[in-house]
Structures are given as C-alpha cells and as structure tokens.
Amino acid sequence: TDTDYCVSVEDDGVGFDTGLLLDERKHVGLRNIRERLKAMVNGTIEIQSTVGVGTTVLIKIPKEANK
C-alpha cells in the first residue's frame, strides 16, 4: 500500500476457530511474533480463518518508522 509493506499468505485448508488464539499463554510462538514485529518495525500480524474454508495471515510493516 502507500503506507505499508504487506505480506499475505493464504491457504484453502481445513481452517480453524481463531477464538482459540485468544489465550496467548498457549500460543507463545504467535505472541513472540507479534511482539517482535511491533518492537522491531512497528508491524502487525492478522490471522483470519474459517473452518472448512481456509486461513489468511496478513503481515503489515510500515514503510516509514514512527518518530
């Protein structure tokens, strides 16, 4: 986009209930990725999934660092 670098990864697999990701104590790897993206480049990660349809992961990294 004009303001962000975006990386999108999609699949058409079995999908899953994203509500399961809310307990980050069980998903330490995902929490680490979120924290590192934020700390290193002020980036974000979004996960959308639908059971029986597939999953999309979107990583956004701002083109300019926040000052």
C-alpha positions in Angstrom: 0.0 0.0 0.0 1.1 3.6 0.1 2.0 3.4 3.7 2.8 -0.3 4.4 4.6 -3.3 3.1 2.1 -6.2 3.2 2.7 -9.9 3.1 -0.3 -12.1 2.7 -0.2 -15.9 3.0 -3.4 -17.8 2.2 -4.4 -21.5 2.1 -7.6 -23.4 1.3 -7.1 -26.0 4.0 -9.4 -27.0 6.8 -9.2 -23.7 8.7 -9.7 -23.3 12.4 -11.5 -21.3 15.1 -9.5 -18.1 15.6 -11.1 -17.8 19.0 -8.6 -20.4 20.1 -5.8 -17.9 19.6 -7.1 -15.5 22.3 -5.2 -17.4 25.0 -1.7 -16.4 24.1 -0.3 -18.4 27.1 -0.9 -21.5 24.9 0.4 -19.8 21.8 3.8 -18.4 22.9 5.2 -18.5 19.3 2.4 -16.3 18.0 2.8 -13.9 20.9 6.6 -13.7 20.3 6.0 -13.0 16.6 3.5 -10.2 17.4 5.9 -8.7 20.0 8.9 -8.8 17.7 7.1 -7.3 14.7 5.9 -4.5 17.0 9.2 -3.9 18.7 11.4 -4.1 15.6 9.4 -2.4 12.8 6.1 -1.4 14.4 4.5 -4.1 12.4 1.3 -6.2 12.9 0.0 -9.6 12.1 -3.6 -10.5 11.5 -5.0 -14.0 11.2 -8.4 -14.8 9.7 -9.6 -18.4 9.3 -12.9 -20.1 8.6 -13.4 -23.8 9.4 -13.8 -25.7 6.1 -12.6 -22.7 4.0 -9.0 -21.8 4.9 -6.7 -19.3 6.5 -5.2 -16.0 5.7 -2.3 -14.3 7.5 -1.6 -10.7 6.8 1.7 -9.1 8.0 1.9 -5.3 7.7 5.2 -3.3 8.1 5.0 0.5 7.9 7.2 1.9 5.1 8.3 4.8 7.4 9.3 4.4 11.0 7.2 6.2 13.6 9.1 9.2 15.0 
